[in-house]
Amino acid sequence: MVKKVFSLVVLFFIFGCGQRYTKTGDGRLKAPRPDYKFKNADKFNASIYKQIDTNAYYEMIDVFWSNGKYEKLGSHTYPPSALQFYNNGYLRRVDITKINTDYNYSGHRGVIYLDKNGNLKIDLFQGISQDGSVGIVTYSVKIEGDKIYMLSPRHNFFNGNDRVCYVYEKR
């Protein structure tokens, strides 16, 4: 019996605890492994790119606390970043000082898509806690002209006014 339990524990650690990430080329961030596929990648619709230029970077111009309706409630800080979109629906958010055309070099990876209700969303593989854990964070997205608004999920279930809105503009 002890041998069976021990064998199961060993198998769990070998097959169940595989890392789903690797380091970016600059060694600073955890990124999805090359064989990782975002579950919502199949929901990408090329019509999204009628409003987004895949040949440009979108630079962060503002970040603020929001009520969930993209309305500004107060200021917030976040390191300056930019979004870069790829023709297949994938994207990355990069540190503005580390912009590099190599997808594998730096940045958080993600995918843009339409959810089942036709709402624009971005899934971003990024840090989710202070201990270095990584996971998928889903942002609600609104596009107005050359500006992209990314609204974070609620941080506190009891308070709807605790969402962060990131505003990017085409450069």
Secondary structure, DSSP 8 states (H G I E B T S, - for coil): -HHHHHHHHHHIIIII---SEEE-TTSSSEEE-TT---TTGGG--GGGGGSS-TTSEEEEEEEEEE-SSS-EEEE-----EEEEE-TTSEEEEEEGGG--S-TTTSSEEEEEEE-TTS-EEEEEEEE-STTS-EEEEEEEEEEETTEEEEE---SBTTBTT-EEEEEEEE-
